[in-house]
Amino acid sequence: MQTKLSGWALLVSTALAVGTTQTSFAQEMSPTGQYKEGLALGGWKLYPGVFVGADYDDNFNQTASGTDHSEGASLRVVPRLTGVYDGGIHKTAIYGVVDARFFNADTIAATAGFTHLWEAMRDLSFNFYGNYTRQTDIFRSALQFNNGAIGPPATPNVNIPIIINPFGNTPGVNPIAYNQFTGGAFVTKKFDQFFVTLSGTAFSIIYDHSDDIPFPFQTSHDGSSFWATGRVGYNFTPSFYAFAQADGIFQRFRNSVFDTNGYRVIGGVGSNDPNSLFRGEVYGGYWAQNQQQLNVNGFGIPTDVNSGVFGGRLSYFPTRYWSIVAQVDETLGMSTSLAPSLTAGIPTRTITAILQSTYGIAREWSVGVRGGYTRGEFIGFGDLNNHGWMAGASFNYEIWRNLLLTLDYQYTTTQSNTLLGSFTEFTDNRYSAGLTYKY
């Protein structure tokens, strides 16, 4: 079995590549001269690039402690592209990134999407957005839990979703990879200092399924969630507002046993001034969800669940070389794993939090840190819960104006007592080294 030290040496000695990282400090501090980051194409400004290097993982299948771990080295390739178009009343942004580690299909993550703003009038705007994410576990998303070292940077360009974890997925040992689709639109009308927003969002989740699991067990996770939202707010200043919001939440699964209807009522404060160093929003409120097919529940499992909820999202730029992005959400969901003797879903309450930061020490050097925490509680089942932590750090050195040496490390751990009341956990250490090229 290779040691971590030998794995790291292998990475440093074999990493060759070209790749990208679009950190905000790099854009601010790019040298003057002929080189200028980005590619102009018609009315678009495109920022393509790629990271290529080596990756060593001491537990890439995330198997439980005390069992044989799958460890080894692999090529890691991370192509990415962002683009912006500003046509005045029409503004569009696109993004895409694939984080490919070639151990198996469960170590390839990807995200792609778009946002579009149509400012029909000064006081009336329409927004449309769509996103596809392949997430290999609760902490392995190409979009969410990577900072500017390899994935998207901790800048406003990161399209952090409205809800990080809309299905209330809980962390677990040997997680199942899944594909998630999001689409939505919202319209905002301003009345002097007041504003009203109406929106609709649809989420769909499709898990990878093993052929050796018979129907309907392998399909019970798949489902959709539909959110209908109304918000009213008041701008106290050009950059500070307060709001109240109501959501209707309708969860529909491939196995209708788990279908729920519910609502969420929240209020909070925020700032959205594009010229401010601080942008963000915090909220608190109440959420209730009801399982529809009550006749299937004969196990003492709650069918009506409710909880106080809180959350927020923050972008902060203390200096032009330092950026911080954070988000936390609390979600009511449904654990939809079937068992032959238990054909009813178990309601869950899940907290998911992320933090990303990049800092430019000098023109040639930058560092990044990231962290994540998630906890899933099974309501009505005592102290049964899953929880996990993630921490990572990155380092970039500018070899040339558009070529960087990139080093990255990530640690993940998950603990659970939900498997027949027994305790399981896993730990995972991942090391990457390579070159990042930005056009």
Backbone torsions as a table, in degrees:
resi	resn	phi	psi	omega
1	MET	NA	129.7	-177.7
2	GLN	-71.4	146.3	175.7
3	THR	-85.9	162.9	177.6
4	LYS	-62.1	-36.2	-178.9
5	LEU	-64.0	-45.4	-179.4
6	SER	-67.5	-34.0	177.4
7	GLY	-63.5	-43.1	178.9
8	TRP	-65.1	-40.0	178.1
9	ALA	-62.5	-38.2	178.4
10	LEU	-62.3	-41.1	-179.8
11	LEU	-62.7	-49.5	-175.8
12	VAL	-64.3	-36.0	-175.3
13	SER	-80.5	-23.5	-174.3
14	THR	-109.3	-5.2	-174.6
15	ALA	-74.2	113.6	172.1
16	LEU	-130.4	138.4	178.8
17	ALA	176.6	178.7	166.6
18	VAL	-132.4	144.0	-175.3
19	GLY	-164.4	-177.0	-174.8
20	THR	-129.5	150.0	162.2
21	THR	-149.5	125.0	-176.3
22	GLN	-103.8	70.9	176.7
23	THR	-76.9	147.1	-176.4
24	SER	-62.9	-36.7	-179.6
25	PHE	-65.5	-34.3	-179.8
26	ALA	-64.9	-38.4	177.7
27	GLN	-65.4	-40.1	-178.5
28	GLU	-69.8	-33.2	-168.5
29	MET	-108.8	11.8	179.1
30	SER	-58.5	137.5	-177.5
31	PRO	-63.5	151.3	174.0
32	THR	-76.0	161.9	-178.3
33	GLY	129.2	-158.2	-176.2
34	GLN	-69.7	-33.0	-177.3
35	TYR	-75.4	130.8	174.0
36	LYS	-143.0	125.6	-174.2
37	GLU	-63.4	141.5	176.4
38	GLY	102.1	158.4	-178.4
39	LEU	-125.5	120.6	177.9
40	ALA	-82.9	129.9	179.8
41	LEU	-142.5	100.6	-173.6
42	GLY	62.6	-129.0	177.1
43	GLY	-88.9	5.8	-178.0
44	TRP	-96.7	152.4	168.0
45	LYS	-120.2	114.5	-175.3
46	LEU	-108.2	145.1	-179.9
47	TYR	-128.4	82.2	179.4
48	PRO	-88.0	161.4	175.8
49	GLY	178.1	179.0	-177.9
50	VAL	-158.8	142.2	168.1
51	PHE	-105.4	135.5	173.4
52	VAL	-134.8	131.7	-179.7
53	GLY	-170.4	-162.6	179.9
54	ALA	-112.3	150.8	-177.8
55	ASP	-134.5	131.7	174.4
56	TYR	-118.6	130.2	-176.7
57	ASP	-133.4	128.7	-177.5
58	ASP	-91.0	2.8	178.5
59	ASN	-166.4	61.0	-171.1
60	PHE	-70.6	-18.9	173.4
61	ASN	-88.9	-2.3	178.8
62	GLN	52.7	50.0	177.5
63	THR	-79.7	158.0	-174.1
64	ALA	-66.5	150.4	176.3
65	SER	-60.3	143.0	-178.0
66	GLY	90.3	-2.5	176.1
67	THR	-113.8	170.4	178.7
68	ASP	-68.9	125.6	-179.7
69	HIS	-90.6	148.7	172.2
70	SER	-93.8	111.3	-178.4
71	GLU	-130.4	157.7	178.6
72	GLY	161.0	-173.1	-178.4
73	ALA	-114.7	153.2	-178.4
74	SER	-151.5	157.1	167.9
75	LEU	-67.9	141.0	175.3
76	ARG	-125.3	124.7	-178.9
77	VAL	-126.8	128.4	-177.5
78	VAL	-131.8	83.1	171.8
79	PRO	-77.4	146.2	178.5
80	ARG	-150.5	156.0	-179.7
81	LEU	-149.5	132.2	167.4
82	THR	-126.5	152.2	179.9
83	GLY	-151.2	147.3	179.7
84	VAL	-132.9	145.2	176.4
85	TYR	-133.5	128.8	179.2
86	ASP	-124.9	101.0	179.7
87	GLY	-106.6	25.0	-178.9
88	GLY	87.7	-97.6	-179.4
89	ILE	-78.0	-15.4	176.7
90	HIS	-116.6	126.4	178.2
91	LYS	-134.3	131.7	-175.7
92	THR	-131.6	142.8	173.0
93	ALA	-131.4	138.9	175.4
94	ILE	-125.2	155.4	178.8
95	TYR	-155.4	151.9	176.8
96	GLY	-163.3	140.0	178.4
97	VAL	-152.3	139.3	173.5
98	VAL	-120.9	125.8	175.7
99	ASP	-108.1	95.7	-171.4
100	ALA	-105.4	114.8	167.4
101	ARG	-116.0	132.6	-163.7
102	PHE	-100.8	37.9	172.2
103	PHE	-71.8	-48.1	177.1
104	ASN	-167.0	-178.5	-176.9
105	ALA	-65.2	-23.4	-178.6
106	ASP	-80.5	2.6	176.3
107	THR	-116.9	21.9	174.9
108	ILE	-116.4	114.5	180.0
109	ALA	-112.9	156.5	-178.3
110	ALA	-157.3	153.3	175.2
111	THR	-147.8	138.3	174.7
112	ALA	-149.6	148.1	-179.9
113	GLY	-177.2	-177.0	-179.3
114	PHE	-150.4	158.6	167.8
115	THR	-134.6	145.5	179.6
116	HIS	-140.3	130.9	177.9
117	LEU	-115.2	127.6	172.7
118	TRP	-117.5	109.4	178.9
119	GLU	-92.4	85.2	-175.7
120	ALA	-61.5	-40.0	175.5
121	MET	-143.2	170.3	-178.1
122	ARG	-62.6	-27.0	-177.7
123	ASP	-112.5	13.4	-179.1
124	LEU	-142.3	121.4	-178.3
125	SER	-137.1	150.1	178.0
126	PHE	-122.6	135.3	179.2
127	ASN	-125.2	139.3	178.5
128	PHE	-131.4	144.5	-179.3
129	TYR	-153.3	153.4	176.4
130	GLY	-149.0	151.3	-177.6
131	ASN	-152.1	139.6	168.7
132	TYR	-120.6	132.1	177.8
133	THR	-134.9	129.4	167.5
134	ARG	-103.3	115.7	-175.7
135	GLN	-117.3	126.7	-174.0
136	THR	-89.4	-17.0	166.2
137	ASP	-167.2	-174.7	-172.3
138	ILE	-63.9	-20.5	-178.9
139	PHE	-116.4	10.6	-177.7
140	ARG	-122.6	72.9	173.7
141	SER	-113.6	136.3	179.3
142	ALA	-64.1	-24.2	-177.0
143	LEU	-94.7	-46.6	-162.1
144	GLN	-83.5	-45.4	-166.6
145	PHE	-109.0	24.9	172.2
146	ASN	-119.0	142.8	177.1
147	ASN	-102.4	-157.4	-171.0
148	GLY	-71.0	-3.3	-178.8
149	ALA	-68.1	-50.1	-177.3
150	ILE	-127.2	-47.8	177.6
151	GLY	-86.3	-165.5	179.3
152	PRO	-61.1	149.1	-175.5
153	PRO	-80.8	165.8	177.0
154	ALA	-82.3	71.3	178.6
155	THR	-133.9	174.4	177.8
156	PRO	-59.7	-18.2	179.9
157	ASN	-67.8	-17.8	177.5
158	VAL	-71.0	121.0	-175.8
159	ASN	-88.1	69.1	178.9
160	ILE	-62.0	128.6	-175.5
161	PRO	-68.4	160.2	179.2
162	ILE	-59.2	-43.8	175.1
163	ILE	-123.0	121.4	-177.6
164	ILE	-62.5	-42.9	-168.1
165	ASN	-134.1	71.7	-171.4
166	PRO	-64.3	-23.5	-179.0
167	PHE	-94.5	0.5	-180.0
168	GLY	64.3	36.2	178.3
169	ASN	-61.2	140.3	179.6
170	THR	-108.5	149.4	179.9
171	PRO	-70.7	152.7	179.4
172	GLY	-159.7	162.5	174.8
173	VAL	-73.9	144.6	-175.4
174	ASN	50.1	59.4	-176.2
175	PRO	-66.1	157.7	178.5
176	ILE	-99.2	127.4	177.4
177	ALA	-68.2	152.7	-179.9
178	TYR	-148.6	160.6	175.0
179	ASN	-111.6	131.1	-179.1
180	GLN	-124.2	134.2	-179.7
181	PHE	-117.3	136.4	179.4
182	THR	-133.3	135.7	175.1
183	GLY	-146.7	146.1	-179.1
184	GLY	-171.8	174.4	178.8
185	ALA	-154.0	151.9	173.6
186	PHE	-148.0	150.9	179.6
187	VAL	-122.5	136.6	-178.8
188	THR	-124.2	129.8	176.7
189	LYS	-119.8	131.4	-179.0
190	LYS	-105.2	139.9	175.7
191	PHE	-128.4	91.0	-173.0
192	ASP	55.3	-114.2	-178.8
193	GLN	-90.3	-8.7	177.5
194	PHE	-90.3	157.0	173.0
195	PHE	-146.6	152.6	178.1
196	VAL	-130.4	134.1	179.3
197	THR	-128.2	131.9	173.2
198	LEU	-118.7	136.1	-176.2
199	SER	-148.5	159.1	173.3
200	GLY	-138.7	137.0	-178.9
201	THR	-136.3	138.2	176.4
202	ALA	-121.7	131.1	175.7
203	PHE	-117.1	141.9	175.0
204	SER	-136.9	138.1	-178.2
205	ILE	-129.3	132.2	-179.8
206	ILE	-131.3	118.5	-178.0
207	TYR	-87.0	154.0	166.0
208	ASP	-68.6	141.3	-174.8
209	HIS	-125.9	134.1	177.9
210	SER	-81.7	138.9	-177.5
211	ASP	-68.5	-17.2	-176.3
212	ASP	-90.3	7.5	177.4
213	ILE	-106.2	120.0	-174.9
214	PRO	-74.2	156.7	173.6
215	PHE	-62.9	141.7	4.8
216	PRO	-99.3	13.5	-171.7
217	PHE	-62.9	-38.2	-175.8
218	GLN	-77.2	-13.0	-177.6
219	THR	-106.3	-1.8	-172.1
220	SER	-69.2	-23.5	-179.8
221	HIS	-73.8	-33.8	-170.0
222	ASP	-64.1	142.6	179.4
223	GLY	-178.4	-175.2	-179.4
224	SER	-137.4	157.3	176.4
225	SER	-137.6	133.2	-177.2
226	PHE	-120.5	127.4	-179.0
227	TRP	-116.5	126.1	171.9
228	ALA	-113.2	124.8	-167.4
229	THR	-129.7	138.7	169.9
230	GLY	-127.4	136.3	-178.3
231	ARG	-136.3	138.8	171.4
232	VAL	-124.4	143.3	-177.9
233	GLY	-149.6	169.8	-179.2
234	TYR	-138.5	128.7	178.4
235	ASN	-89.8	105.4	178.0
236	PHE	-70.2	-37.1	175.8
237	THR	-136.8	172.1	177.3
238	PRO	-57.9	-20.6	-176.4
239	SER	-119.9	1.2	-175.2
240	PHE	-130.7	131.6	-178.4
241	TYR	-141.1	161.5	171.8
242	ALA	-123.8	152.5	-175.2
243	PHE	-148.4	159.1	168.6
244	ALA	-128.8	143.5	-171.9
245	GLN	-144.4	143.1	175.0
246	ALA	-127.5	134.7	179.8
247	ASP	-123.7	134.4	164.8
248	GLY	-98.1	128.3	-171.4
249	ILE	-124.6	119.9	-174.7
250	PHE	-124.4	108.9	-178.2
251	GLN	-98.6	125.5	-179.6
252	ARG	-127.5	121.8	-176.9
253	PHE	-108.8	159.9	178.6
254	ARG	-60.1	-35.4	169.8
255	ASN	-96.6	109.7	-170.6
256	SER	-68.5	-8.1	175.8
257	VAL	-54.5	-30.6	-171.5
258	PHE	-95.6	0.8	-175.5
259	ASP	-59.9	139.8	177.5
260	THR	-137.0	154.1	169.1
261	ASN	-122.4	148.5	179.8
262	GLY	-168.9	-173.5	179.7
263	TYR	-149.6	158.4	176.0
264	ARG	-135.9	134.7	176.7
265	VAL	-124.6	122.2	-177.8
266	ILE	-136.3	163.5	172.7
267	GLY	-144.9	156.2	-178.9
268	GLY	-175.0	-170.1	179.5
269	VAL	-132.2	158.5	-179.5
270	GLY	-164.0	175.6	177.5
271	SER	-141.3	131.8	-179.8
272	ASN	-133.0	28.0	178.6
273	ASP	-72.1	115.4	-177.2
274	PRO	-66.2	-16.0	179.6
275	ASN	-94.9	0.4	-178.3
276	SER	-90.0	152.3	174.3
277	LEU	-74.6	-13.9	-176.7
278	PHE	-123.6	128.4	172.1
279	ARG	-138.1	141.5	180.0
280	GLY	168.3	-175.2	-175.8
281	GLU	-160.1	139.6	173.4
282	VAL	-128.1	148.3	-177.1
283	TYR	-148.8	162.8	173.0
284	GLY	-151.9	156.2	-179.2
285	GLY	175.0	-147.5	-171.1
286	TYR	-138.4	141.6	-178.6
287	TRP	-134.3	137.0	175.6
288	ALA	-135.2	141.6	-179.1
289	GLN	-141.5	140.9	-177.0
290	ASN	-127.9	127.7	176.6
291	GLN	-76.1	133.7	-168.7
292	GLN	-80.1	-40.3	-174.7
293	GLN	-92.2	80.0	-174.3
294	LEU	-66.5	-24.7	-175.3
295	ASN	-67.1	-16.0	-178.1
296	VAL	-87.1	-7.8	-170.9
297	ASN	-98.6	101.0	174.5
298	GLY	-123.8	25.6	-172.2
299	PHE	-117.6	12.5	-178.3
300	GLY	74.1	16.1	179.8
301	ILE	-84.3	132.5	180.0
302	PRO	-60.9	137.2	173.8
303	THR	-105.5	-20.1	173.0
304	ASP	-113.7	118.1	179.6
305	VAL	-127.1	147.8	178.4
306	ASN	-151.8	157.6	-176.7
307	SER	-165.3	148.3	164.3
308	GLY	-68.0	142.9	-179.2
309	VAL	-131.1	157.8	178.0
310	PHE	-147.2	167.4	176.9
311	GLY	175.4	-178.2	178.7
312	GLY	174.3	165.8	175.6
313	ARG	-143.0	144.1	-171.4
314	LEU	-143.7	133.9	166.8
315	SER	-124.5	126.3	-175.4
316	TYR	-139.3	135.7	-175.9
317	PHE	-129.7	83.0	-178.3
318	PRO	-56.3	-38.7	173.9
319	THR	-138.7	172.5	179.3
320	ARG	-71.6	-9.7	178.3
321	TYR	-103.2	1.0	-173.8
322	TRP	-134.2	125.9	179.4
323	SER	-132.4	146.5	-179.7
324	ILE	-134.3	130.4	175.7
325	VAL	-129.9	130.7	-178.7
326	ALA	-144.6	151.6	175.3
327	GLN	-155.0	144.3	174.6
328	VAL	-140.9	138.6	178.5
329	ASP	-139.6	147.7	172.2
330	GLU	-117.0	129.9	-170.9
331	THR	-131.8	137.8	168.4
332	LEU	-93.3	128.4	-178.4
333	GLY	-137.5	-164.7	-178.1
334	MET	-136.4	122.9	173.7
335	SER	-79.2	114.4	-169.4
336	THR	-108.5	21.2	176.4
337	SER	-77.0	117.7	-179.1
338	LEU	-81.2	152.8	168.1
339	ALA	-133.3	150.4	-175.9
340	PRO	-54.6	-32.1	-177.8
341	SER	-99.9	4.4	-176.4
342	LEU	-141.0	91.9	-176.3
343	THR	-100.7	44.4	177.9
344	ALA	-139.9	144.3	179.7
345	GLY	-75.7	151.3	179.0
346	ILE	-108.5	120.9	-178.8
347	PRO	-67.3	145.0	-178.1
348	THR	-129.1	153.7	170.6
349	ARG	-123.5	120.0	-172.5
350	THR	-124.0	131.9	172.3
351	ILE	-106.9	128.4	178.1
352	THR	-128.7	130.6	-177.3
353	ALA	-137.6	143.3	175.3
354	ILE	-134.9	152.2	176.1
355	LEU	-143.9	131.1	178.0
356	GLN	-136.3	141.7	178.2
357	SER	-150.3	139.9	172.9
358	THR	-125.4	145.8	-178.8
359	TYR	-140.4	128.3	177.6
360	GLY	-91.9	103.2	179.9
361	ILE	-64.9	-42.7	177.7
362	ALA	-155.1	-178.5	-178.3
363	ARG	-60.3	-35.8	-175.5
364	GLU	-89.7	-16.6	-170.2
365	TRP	-123.1	140.3	171.2
366	SER	-148.1	152.4	177.3
367	VAL	-129.6	156.0	177.0
368	GLY	-141.5	149.3	174.3
369	VAL	-132.3	154.7	176.6
370	ARG	-150.9	152.2	179.0
371	GLY	-149.7	154.9	177.7
372	GLY	-149.2	150.9	176.3
373	TYR	-143.1	138.7	174.2
374	THR	-143.3	143.5	179.1
375	ARG	-141.6	127.3	176.9
376	GLY	-117.3	123.0	178.3
377	GLU	-107.3	139.3	179.1
378	PHE	-97.7	107.4	-171.3
379	ILE	-69.8	131.8	180.0
380	GLY	88.1	4.5	-178.2
381	PHE	-125.4	41.1	173.9
382	GLY	62.8	-127.0	-174.8
383	ASP	-97.9	17.8	178.1
384	LEU	-67.6	128.2	-179.5
385	ASN	-161.8	159.3	168.6
386	ASN	-119.3	143.4	171.6
387	HIS	-150.1	151.0	-176.8
388	GLY	-146.8	154.9	178.4
389	TRP	-126.2	149.4	172.0
390	MET	-139.1	138.7	175.0
391	ALA	-142.4	140.3	-180.0
392	GLY	-148.1	160.1	177.7
393	ALA	-145.5	150.8	-177.5
394	SER	-139.6	161.4	-179.3
395	PHE	-144.6	133.9	176.9
396	ASN	-126.5	135.1	173.6
397	TYR	-125.5	127.8	-176.7
398	GLU	-82.0	105.2	176.7
399	ILE	-73.9	-50.4	170.7
400	TRP	-128.4	-176.4	-174.4
401	ARG	-60.8	-34.0	-177.9
402	ASN	-124.2	23.1	179.1
403	LEU	-133.9	124.0	-174.5
404	LEU	-123.3	143.0	165.2
405	LEU	-84.5	127.5	-175.1
406	THR	-124.3	127.3	173.6
407	LEU	-120.7	142.4	-176.1
408	ASP	-149.2	144.4	177.0
409	TYR	-137.7	140.5	176.2
410	GLN	-141.0	136.1	177.8
411	TYR	-118.3	134.1	178.3
412	THR	-133.9	140.0	173.7
413	THR	-142.9	144.1	177.3
414	THR	-136.8	139.9	177.2
415	GLN	-128.1	142.9	-176.5
416	SER	-148.9	144.6	173.3
417	ASN	-124.6	26.8	-173.6
418	THR	-93.3	-11.6	-178.4
419	LEU	-86.0	93.1	-179.3
420	LEU	54.2	31.7	177.3
421	GLY	79.6	-1.8	-179.4
422	SER	-87.6	160.7	-176.4
423	PHE	-98.2	128.5	175.1
424	THR	-132.1	153.7	176.9
425	GLU	-155.4	163.2	170.5
426	PHE	-144.7	157.8	170.9
427	THR	-129.8	152.6	-176.7
428	ASP	-146.9	126.6	175.5
429	ASN	-115.3	131.3	-177.6
430	ARG	-130.6	131.4	-179.0
431	TYR	-123.2	135.9	177.3
432	SER	-134.5	145.0	176.1
433	ALA	-148.1	137.6	-179.4
434	GLY	179.6	-161.5	179.4
435	LEU	-119.3	143.3	178.9
436	THR	-114.5	126.8	178.5
437	TYR	-116.9	131.0	176.5
438	LYS	-122.1	135.3	-177.4
439	TYR	-72.3	NA	NA
